[in-house]
């Protein structure tokens, strides 16, 4: 394994085999500061801890790695200085699965911190505004904020993750959420659905979706979550309000201009520009009054 942490200083150390003797570097690792960017790139500065030979100075290097694709993350390698690129390829060939897990953890924690601290107006997320406005389409917290806090718990020593979906309509006062529970694997996304329930986080009513058959009972999921995430209902309320705030901001920034432009060309009895299939007077025009 190339990377490790110093037990005393907590600094990130990398040992790279170059020539006859391995060289030890102290590393600084960053990622992009866009909360919703999922590029997977980390930017690592390698600074040598000591010079083996005073007559042969070892340089510092910058290496960009995509921790998801497990490749170098340069947009154009032809623009990278030859010595930097040679070193980057040397590093990449020496990384093992433990190194990539180490880098992924740093990447996720970095992105999680900036996500949770980001102001609502600093998040420019994608929404299907037409579906939300006309059909009440719900959105999952970690679909909008992929590096927001993941709600994790265990059932019989199996790690599970909750995907919580909410109504985003600004004037809607519901406290309903749809929870889908997955078995969490060592990857970016969960892969195996265990249970889906409808929940009112204010009333604490849990209901299995009708007509569905799942691997884990609602009672088992509820008991595990309430025991392991004591402030679960408060978390859901905060996540719902945060998503609604992000949606309202993004709608004002993007969707309002689209509607304004479209509305100038439609009459009261024409199809609504939001795509609902209703007449404009029965849809968005009515909502504005």
Buried (B, 14 or more C-beta within 10 A) or exposed (E): EBBBEEEEEEEBBBBBEEEEEEBBBBBEBEBBEBBBEEBBBBBBBBEBEEEBEEEEEBEEBBBBBBBBEBEBBBEEEEEBEEEBBEBBEBBBEBBEEEBBBBBBEBBBEBBBEBBEEBEBEEBEBEBEBBBBBBEEBBBBBBBBBBBBBBBEBEBEEEBBBBBBBBBBBEEEEEBBBBBBBBBBEEEEEBEEBBBBBBBBBEEEEBEBEEEEEBEBEBEBBBEBBBEBBEEBBEBBBEBBEBBBBBBBBBBEEBBEEBBEEBBEEBEEEEBBBBBBEBBBBEBBBEEEE
